Amino acid sequence: MKITIQNKSFCFTGRAGMKRADLAAIVVSRGGEVHKRVTRATDYLVVGGKDSKRWAYRGFGNKILRARYLKAQGYAVRIVSERDFWKAAAG
């Protein structure tokens, strides 16, 4: 999956390999923006790669539920893995 950072809006959820403030700094340094909540304007919701008991039982956090709802309403929010985010950040 191709992820573009410049001029895109990001939100982070779950446990990632580094602090969210550091992830946000990477996005901003590459011309993107970061928000604490998933909105209609969110381009990417990045899901942290560390384990979560809730996800192990097929439950989702509020941000994922909101992103899925917005997708169903026709908004272009994409739910991506932390691994895919790192590929985009490296490239």
C-alpha positions in Angstrom: 0.0 0.0 0.0 1.4 3.4 -1.0 1.2 6.0 1.7 1.9 9.7 0.9 2.9 11.8 3.9 3.2 15.3 2.3 -0.1 17.3 2.5 -1.9 14.4 4.3 -3.6 14.2 7.7 -2.6 11.4 10.1 -4.0 10.1 13.4 -2.3 7.4 15.5 -3.8 4.7 17.7 -2.6 1.6 19.5 0.8 0.9 21.0 3.6 1.8 18.6 7.3 1.2 18.6 7.9 4.8 19.7 6.1 7.7 21.3 3.3 9.4 19.4 5.0 12.7 19.7 8.0 11.3 17.9 5.8 9.8 15.2 4.0 13.1 14.8 7.3 14.9 14.4 8.2 12.5 11.5 4.9 13.4 9.8 5.3 17.1 10.3 8.9 17.1 9.1 7.7 15.5 5.8 4.9 18.0 5.3 1.9 16.3 6.8 -0.3 17.1 9.8 -1.3 15.1 12.8 -4.5 15.2 14.8 -5.5 13.5 18.0 -9.0 12.5 16.7 -10.2 10.8 13.5 -12.3 13.2 11.5 -13.7 13.5 8.0 -10.4 15.1 7.0 -8.2 12.3 8.2 -6.3 10.6 5.4 -4.6 7.9 7.4 -5.3 6.2 10.8 -2.0 4.4 11.7 -2.5 1.4 14.0 0.4 0.7 16.3 2.1 -2.7 15.8 2.4 -3.7 19.5 -0.1 -6.2 20.9 -3.4 -5.2 22.4 -5.6 -7.5 24.4 -8.7 -5.8 23.0 -7.6 -6.5 19.4 -6.8 -10.1 20.3 -10.5 -10.6 21.0 -11.6 -8.9 17.8 -12.5 -5.7 19.6 -11.5 -2.3 18.3 -10.7 1.0 19.9 -12.8 4.1 19.4 -10.5 5.6 16.7 -10.7 2.4 14.6 -14.5 2.3 15.0 -14.7 6.0 14.0 -12.5 5.4 10.9 -14.6 2.4 9.9 -17.8 4.4 10.3 -16.4 7.3 8.2 -15.2 4.9 5.5 -18.8 3.4 5.3 -20.1 7.0 4.9 -17.8 7.5 1.9 -14.9 9.4 3.4 -11.4 8.5 2.3 -9.8 7.6 5.6 -7.4 4.7 5.3 -6.5 2.4 8.1 -2.9 1.4 7.8 -0.4 -0.6 9.9 2.6 0.9 11.7 4.8 -1.2 9.4 3.3 0.5 6.3 3.8 3.9 7.8 7.5 3.1 8.4 7.9 2.1 4.8 6.4 5.5 3.7 8.6 7.4 6.2 11.8 5.7 4.9 11.0 6.4 1.2 
